[in-house]
Amino acid sequence: MITLKVPEMSCGHCIKTIDGAVKSIDPKATVDADLAAHTVSVKSAANETSLREAIAEAGYVNEKVAA
């Protein structure tokens, strides 16, 4: 599982867009978002780079949160 900081994520629409971007790479992925913390946790078989690029292409700057 990876956790990403997504500073511009601010509403349910943002979460839906990010969820769709992740699931376009891995339909079986699980996405848990925390609006207050501006973080998204993704459990996926896809690699981190592909997931981060998909989220960025959906319009959301993101960075990995240190474990």
PEHU-V782399 format. One record per backbone hydrogen bond with DSSP energy under -0.5 kcal/mol. NH is the residue of the N-H (numbers start at 1). CO is the residue of the C=O. Records with the same first field share a line. If there is no record, write none. Layout:
NH = CO + CO
This chain:
2 = 42
4 = 40
5 = 63
6 = 4 + 38
9 = 6
10 = 8
15 = 11
16 = 12
17 = 13
18 = 14
19 = 15
20 = 16
21 = 17
22 = 18
23 = 19
24 = 20
25 = 21 + 22
26 = 22
29 = 26
30 = 43
32 = 41
33 = 31
34 = 39
38 = 34
39 = 34
40 = 4
41 = 32
42 = 2
43 = 30
44 = 42
51 = 47
52 = 48
53 = 49
54 = 50
55 = 51
56 = 52
57 = 53
58 = 54
59 = 56
60 = 55
61 = 59
63 = 5
65 = 3
